[in-house]
């Protein structure tokens, strides 16, 4: 029995359990172990042998979070060793502060002291922010997400003891924005640091989620619908009607556009953009850097035209624009009289700059009588930047359409569509001579128009000129 007892104790059982299995009382087992064993039992030791599954105890040596067997303890130790305070590490790992403290003590961690975490130095605290660290203030008041400039101002004002409402007044923000920014982005030590806050905010912007159109059923529906000529807006609306309770089979039109145009989101066929009405292979940016709005800020708009222009009762009001060739490198100017639909083509062989267009317009319209030069309506293109000179020499006001509203010059747009029969899109328009333009102009002016009771524009203009000549 003594040999059996020794074997059981050395295998890892306690002396009491080994005595019971060997058929001995605890006192008998203790006396036999003292007689035949390896020595006096110590806490955590069985005859000098470590218990199975446990590393030898000591002042912080050989111990690890695996002693508890739960992921929370492993996560807690990793966070403390990375530099977090014990309180913050306990919250992050799902433990209470008391549970974290006890686990750290059992794992051999030394008592936490200022600047020390379990014997490891705490990460270096960020240095205070000074005025020289603040970037230049933006030219316009900030809106939308909080910027790094605003975070620097928030840190400086908090260092001076300002309240969030006072900081919000300086930055032109709502006080709740400042309070929420401070609460969300505090360091583990409870201090607001602009650099740390900016990194935290940038990290929260990442969205590692799968794109909707990685769903094969949804992608097949979108591809088949676009092959049939459906627009992304129509596809989105139909999917909402077909699957009102299934969010996985619904998609916004913006998501479809991003899968077509944004690199890395190509869940759809790469040639599917050709099914769109504009057939663009790249997306046109919404923010424009040109001066379309500011260049004609002081010019007269189409809303300022007299009512007689709109009803076409009085002749002499013209609409103009350019038809462009391949790569927008060549152009032909077009002028259409609103009442008679009479068309004049401007020869622009070299370029279509503002000076070239102005010279061609003055040469073409200077031959007309004064009563046929009452006004000109044009688009907001850069080619009409010299409109002041045109108004002065022709003694005719120039009106401009609203931004991105070519339909306000409907007569000219329809004429340009007819001219594409001779001047195809994507062709080089600079190869056409003035004689060619005159021939096309005559053909168009001799074409009967239903709006003129099958008269030609040339006949309608002649009727206007004959009484004046007589």
ChimeraX attribute file (.defattr): number of C-alpha atoms within 10 A of each C-alpha:
attribute: neighborCount
match mode: 1-to-1
recipient: residues
	/A:1	13
	/A:2	17
	/A:3	12
	/A:4	14
	/A:5	27
	/A:6	23
	/A:7	15
	/A:8	17
	/A:9	22
	/A:10	22
	/A:11	15
	/A:12	17
	/A:13	18
	/A:14	16
	/A:15	22
	/A:16	17
	/A:17	16
	/A:18	23
	/A:19	26
	/A:20	13
	/A:21	15
	/A:22	18
	/A:23	13
	/A:24	18
	/A:25	14
	/A:26	15
	/A:27	12
	/A:28	13
	/A:29	23
	/A:30	19
	/A:31	12
	/A:32	18
	/A:33	22
	/A:34	14
	/A:35	11
	/A:36	13
	/A:37	21
	/A:38	14
	/A:39	12
	/A:40	12
	/A:41	17
	/A:42	9
	/A:43	6
	/A:44	14
	/A:45	17
	/A:46	22
	/A:47	20
	/A:48	14
	/A:49	15
	/A:50	16
	/A:51	18
	/A:52	11
	/A:53	9
	/A:54	13
	/A:55	13
	/A:56	14
	/A:57	16
	/A:58	10
	/A:59	10
	/A:60	14
	/A:61	12
	/A:62	12
	/A:63	17
	/A:64	18
	/A:65	19
	/A:66	13
	/A:67	15
	/A:68	13
	/A:69	10
	/A:70	10
	/A:71	11
	/A:72	17
	/A:73	24
	/A:74	16
	/A:75	16
	/A:76	26
	/A:77	23
	/A:78	15
	/A:79	18
	/A:80	21
	/A:81	17
	/A:82	15
	/A:83	20
	/A:84	21
	/A:85	18
	/A:86	24
	/A:87	18
	/A:88	19
	/A:89	24
	/A:90	24
	/A:91	13
	/A:92	15
	/A:93	18
	/A:94	14
	/A:95	17
	/A:96	15
	/A:97	15
	/A:98	12
	/A:99	12
	/A:100	23
	/A:101	18
	/A:102	11
	/A:103	18
	/A:104	22
	/A:105	14
	/A:106	16
	/A:107	24
	/A:108	17
	/A:109	20
	/A:110	16
	/A:111	12
	/A:112	16
	/A:113	10
	/A:114	7
	/A:115	14
	/A:116	15
	/A:117	21
	/A:118	21
	/A:119	13
	/A:120	15
	/A:121	14
	/A:122	17
	/A:123	12
	/A:124	8
	/A:125	10
	/A:126	11
	/A:127	7
	/A:128	11
	/A:129	16
	/A:130	11
	/A:131	9
	/A:132	7
	/A:133	10
	/A:134	16
	/A:135	12
	/A:136	8
	/A:137	11
	/A:138	10
	/A:139	6
	/A:140	6
	/A:141	9
	/A:142	15
	/A:143	10
	/A:144	6
	/A:145	9
	/A:146	15
	/A:147	14
	/A:148	16
	/A:149	17
	/A:150	23
	/A:151	22
	/A:152	23
	/A:153	21
	/A:154	25
	/A:155	23
	/A:156	21
	/A:157	16
	/A:158	17
	/A:159	13
	/A:160	9
	/A:161	9
	/A:162	13
	/A:163	14
	/A:164	21
	/A:165	15
	/A:166	14
	/A:167	22
	/A:168	18
	/A:169	11
	/A:170	12
	/A:171	16
	/A:172	12
	/A:173	20
	/A:174	13
	/A:175	17
	/A:176	12
	/A:177	15
	/A:178	21
	/A:179	15
	/A:180	11
	/A:181	18
	/A:182	22
	/A:183	13
	/A:184	12
	/A:185	20
	/A:186	16
	/A:187	17
	/A:188	14
	/A:189	11
	/A:190	10
	/A:191	16
	/A:192	23
	/A:193	23
	/A:194	27
	/A:195	15
	/A:196	16
	/A:197	21
	/A:198	17
	/A:199	12
	/A:200	15
	/A:201	16
	/A:202	10
	/A:203	10
	/A:204	8
	/A:205	8
	/A:206	8
	/A:207	7
	/A:208	6
	/A:209	6
	/A:210	9
	/A:211	13
	/A:212	19
	/A:213	23
	/A:214	14
	/A:215	13
	/A:216	12
	/A:217	11
	/A:218	16
	/A:219	19
	/A:220	13
	/A:221	15
	/A:222	23
	/A:223	17
	/A:224	11
	/A:225	16
	/A:226	19
	/A:227	15
	/A:228	10
	/A:229	14
	/A:230	16
	/A:231	17
	/A:232	20
	/A:233	14
	/A:234	14
	/A:235	20
	/A:236	19
	/A:237	14
	/A:238	13
	/A:239	19
	/A:240	16
	/A:241	10
	/A:242	11
	/A:243	12
	/A:244	11
	/A:245	10
	/A:246	10
	/A:247	11
	/A:248	12
	/A:249	19
	/A:250	21
	/A:251	22
	/A:252	16
	/A:253	15
	/A:254	12
	/A:255	17
	/A:256	23
	/A:257	16
	/A:258	15
	/A:259	22
	/A:260	22
	/A:261	18
	/A:262	12
	/A:263	8
	/A:264	9
	/A:265	17
	/A:266	16
	/A:267	17
	/A:268	18
	/A:269	11
	/A:270	12
	/A:271	10
	/A:272	16
	/A:273	20
	/A:274	14
	/A:275	17
	/A:276	16
	/A:277	10
	/A:278	8
	/A:279	11
	/A:280	12
	/A:281	14
	/A:282	10
	/A:283	11
	/A:284	9
	/A:285	7
	/A:286	6
	/A:287	6
	/A:288	9
	/A:289	7
	/A:290	9
	/A:291	12
	/A:292	16
	/A:293	12
	/A:294	9
	/A:295	14
	/A:296	18
	/A:297	10
	/A:298	8
	/A:299	14
	/A:300	15
	/A:301	17
	/A:302	18
	/A:303	11
	/A:304	9
	/A:305	17
	/A:306	10
	/A:307	11
	/A:308	11
	/A:309	17
	/A:310	13
	/A:311	10
	/A:312	14
	/A:313	11
	/A:314	15
	/A:315	19
	/A:316	24
	/A:317	23
	/A:318	26
	/A:319	25
	/A:320	22
	/A:321	23
	/A:322	23
	/A:323	19
	/A:324	21
	/A:325	18
	/A:326	13
	/A:327	10
	/A:328	14
	/A:329	14
	/A:330	21
	/A:331	22
	/A:332	22
	/A:333	20
	/A:334	23
	/A:335	26
	/A:336	27
	/A:337	24
	/A:338	23
	/A:339	22
	/A:340	25
	/A:341	24
	/A:342	22
	/A:343	24
	/A:344	22
	/A:345	21
	/A:346	22
	/A:347	26
	/A:348	22
	/A:349	16
	/A:350	11
	/A:351	16
	/A:352	23
	/A:353	14
	/A:354	15
	/A:355	15
	/A:356	17
	/A:357	24
	/A:358	19
	/A:359	15
	/A:360	17
	/A:361	20
	/A:362	15
	/A:363	12
	/A:364	14
	/A:365	15
	/A:366	13
	/A:367	9
	/A:368	13
	/A:369	12
	/A:370	13
	/A:371	13
	/A:372	18
	/A:373	20
	/A:374	18
	/A:375	21
	/A:376	22
	/A:377	24
	/A:378	25
	/A:379	24
	/A:380	22
	/A:381	16
	/A:382	15
	/A:383	19
	/A:384	24
	/A:385	18
	/A:386	16
	/A:387	20
	/A:388	13
	/A:389	15
	/A:390	20
	/A:391	15
	/A:392	10
	/A:393	10
	/A:394	18
	/A:395	13
	/A:396	17
	/A:397	19
	/A:398	23
	/A:399	22
	/A:400	24
	/A:401	18
	/A:402	16
	/A:403	12
	/A:404	10
	/A:405	11
	/A:406	15
	/A:407	13
	/A:408	17
	/A:409	21
	/A:410	12
	/A:411	18
	/A:412	26
	/A:413	20
	/A:414	12
	/A:415	17
	/A:416	21
	/A:417	12
	/A:418	12
	/A:419	16
	/A:420	11
	/A:421	10
	/A:422	9
	/A:423	20
	/A:424	15
	/A:425	14
	/A:426	12
	/A:427	15
	/A:428	17
	/A:429	22
	/A:430	17
	/A:431	10
	/A:432	14
	/A:433	12
	/A:434	14
	/A:435	10
	/A:436	12
	/A:437	18
	/A:438	15
	/A:439	11
	/A:440	19
	/A:441	18
	/A:442	17
	/A:443	11
	/A:444	21
	/A:445	22
	/A:446	15
	/A:447	13
	/A:448	15
	/A:449	15
	/A:450	9
	/A:451	11
	/A:452	14
	/A:453	8
	/A:454	10
	/A:455	16
	/A:456	21
	/A:457	24
	/A:458	19
	/A:459	16
	/A:460	16
	/A:461	19
	/A:462	12
	/A:463	12
	/A:464	15
	/A:465	15
	/A:466	9
	/A:467	8
	/A:468	9
	/A:469	6
	/A:470	5
